[in-house]
Amino acid sequence: MSLQVVLASYSHIELTDDEYCMALIEAKRKKEELIKKKEREQRAEKSRQQLTGKIWTEAQTRDYMLYRAAEMWGGLFKLDEYNKAVFDLLCLYFSNDAHFVKAAKDMGVKGAHLDKGILLAGNFGVGKTWMMSLFRKNNRRVYHVAHAKDIAREYKKNGIEAIEKYFTRVKNPFNDPTVFYQEYAGLCIEDIGAEDVRGHYGDKCLVIEEIVESRYSDHGLVGWFHGTTNLTSEQIKEYYGGRVVDRLRQAVNLIELGGPSRRK
């Protein structure tokens, strides 16, 4: 039914001048809201295109990460002879820059590839957590950070259902500029190998092993999984077994972060 037909059905109703003005004002107010909504959507789409239309250059990523570091930790985050090479490498990686592969191989990373995730390995306190927390918001692909021990505690308390949220990629809030308008987020697990075996009503499992296997079986870990660990590759194999190590080799670039402890 057209609006003209609907209006004709009220032809027996007379409006006063004030009522007519009020109706007109209300109609114009609603129209103004629609116009402003459309303008907001257009601005949001423009911002989305600027953030997601193309991957940033290495220089743009570097500038943004240094800005984030200053915002997050003030002057506490410092680049030095121990962490600068890894910082530079991650700037290449999260810029999807092809130079990452050669730079990674030069640093001793085996099987380096841009489609793999990042696994930072090193001793306690060298800054692995800081580095991965810094890069979690990036123009290429954002990710959430969770500690292996916290995940294990969730499993111990509430069983496998409590950790199913870690089995696959996470959907981000709609139209969120803080995650560069990206639809999904990956996962970074801190301190892989520190969780121990946890039980739930007598059930035992290595929870990180469960997550690795589930995520790989679902859609593959490639590009969606990162982590930190204090273990060497041989220690990871001892702890989890060869199958998980094989999965990780296919899924992550194992990068060593050296230097003395920064914890004082």
N, C-alpha and C positions, 0 to 999 in steps of 0.2 A: 504494500500500500504506500503510495507516494505521500510526501509531506503535504502537498497541496490538497489531496483527498482528506487527510487527517484534519488539516486546518478547516476545510469546508464543513467537516462534521461538527465544528464548534461555531458555526456562523451565527447561531442564536445567542451566543455569549458576547456581550459588549464589555470592552475594557475602558476604564477611565484613562485619562491622559497620564496620570501617575502610574497606574498599573501597566500601561503600555511602555512607559519609560523604564520601569523596573524590569519588565520582561526583556526589553532591548539591552539594558545594562547587563543583566545576567547572561544573555546570549553572547554579548561581546566579551564579557569576562571569561567565559568558557573558551571562546575562540582565542583569546589572548593566551590562555594556559596551553592550548594546543600548539600555538605558534612558538611559544617559549620552549615547550617540550621538544618540538622538532629541531629548534636551534641547538638545544643541549645535546640531542642525539647526533646532530651533524658535527658539533665540536668534539664529542666523544669519539666519533668515527674518525675524525681527522687525527686526533691524538693517538688512537689505536693504530692507524696506518703509519704514523711517525715512529711508533714504538715497535711495531711488528712487521711493517712493510718490508724491511730488510734488516739483516743482522748487522750489528755495529762493527766497526773496524776495531782492530786491536787497540788503537790509540783511544777510541771512544770508551771501550770497555775498561781500559786502564784508568782513565780519568774518573769514570763513574765509581770504580772500586776504591780508589783513593779517597773520593768524596764519602763513600759509605763508611770506610774505615774511620775517617775523622768524625763522622756523625755517631758511630757506634762506640768508639773507644777513645776519642780524642787523640792525644799524642802517644798513646800506649802502643799502637800498632806501628812498627817501624820496619822498613825494608833494609836488609843488611846482606852480608856475604853468604849467610846461611839460607835465607828464604827468598831472596830476590829472583833467583832462577826459576823456582817453582811458581812464584807469583806471575812472572812473565809468561811461563808456560800455560798457566790457567787462563790468562788474558787471551792468549791465542786460541785455546780450546773453546772458551765461552764466546768467542767471536766467530767460531766455525772457520777459522783461518787455516788453510792448507799447510802453512808453515809449521803448524803444531807437530805434524808427524816427524819431520826432520829434527826439529828442536827436541822432541821427546826421545827420539833414538839417540841423539847426541848425548842425552843425559842418562842413557842406559835403560830406557823403557823398552821392554820387549813387546813386539806386536802392536806398536802404537797405532791408534786409529781414532779418527774424530767421532765415529759412531759408537765407540765404547764410552763407558762412564769413567769416573776417576776414583781410585782408591789410594789415599795418602797413607804411607807407612813411615813409621819413625818412632824414636824413643819417647818416653813420657815428657810432656812439657815443651816440645819443640815448636808447637804452634799449629798442629794439624787441625784442631777444632776451630781455632780462629780463622784459619784459611778457608775451610769449607763453609763456615757460617757466613763469612764475608761474601762468598761467591754465590750463595744460594738464591739471591735475587739477581737475575741476569737476563739479558735481552734474548738469549738463545733458548734456554729452557730452565725454568725455576724448579726448585725442589725443596722439600721439607727435611728437617733434621730431627732425628730421634736417637736416643742413646740406647745401646744394646742392652744395658742392665735394666733400663726402664721398661723396655719391651719384654724382657724376661720376667720382670715383676708382674706386668700385666697378665702374662700367660699363667704364672704361678697362681695368681689370685682368681682369675676368671676363666681360664682355659683357652682353647684354640680360637673360640669366637672373638675373644678380646683382641687378638692380634691379626684378625683377618683384614683389617683396614690397611695393613702394611703389605698385603699380598699383591696389590695392583696399584696402578697409578691413581692419583687423587684428582678429583675434579675441582678446579678453582671456582671461587665466587664469580658470578657473571659480571662482565664489564668492570673488572677491577684493575685500575692502573698500577697498583702496587706490585702486581705480578705480571706487568707488561701485557695485560689483556690475554694472557695465555690460558687456554682452556683446561689444561692438565698440568700437574706437577709431579716430579719424580721424588725419589727418596734417597736420603743420605743417612747411613747408620754409623754413629760414632762408636769407637772402641769395639770393633768387631773382634770377637774372641775373648771379651771380658765378661760375657754374660753368665757363664757357667751353665750347667744343666739344671733346669728348674722343673719341679713337679707340680701337677694339678691332679689331686685325688689319685695319687699313685702313678699317673701318666708321666713319662719322661720324654723330653725331646730337646734337641738343640734348636732353640727358637730361630736363630739367625739362619741356620741350615734350612729350616722349614720355609722361611720367607724367600730365601734365594731359590729354592726348588719351585715354590709356588709361583713366584713372579716369572721365572724362566719358562715354566710349563704353560703359563697363561698367555703371555705375548712376547716373551724374551726380555732379558734385562737390558739389552742394548740401548744405551742413551738415557735410561730412566733410573739407573741405580748408581749411587756413589757411596763412599764410605771412608772411614779412617780406621787404622789398626796399629797396635804396638807390636804385632807379630810379623815375623818374616814369612816369606812364601812357604818355606819348609814347615814352620810352626803352624801356619794355617792348615796345611795338609795333614799334619799330625792331629790337629784339633777337630777338623771337620771331615777329613777323608778326601780321597782323590776325586770323587764325583763333584763335590762342591768347588774344589779348586779348579777343576776343568771348566765349570760354569763361570767362575769368576775370571778366568783367563780369557774366555770368550767375551766377557761383559765389561771388563774394566781395564784401564791403563794403570798399572801399579807404579806409583811414583814415590820415590824416597825423599823424605824431608829430613835433613840432618841438622846438626848444630847442637849447642848446649841447651839445657832446659831454660825456658823463659819464666818459669814460676819462681818467684822470689818471696 
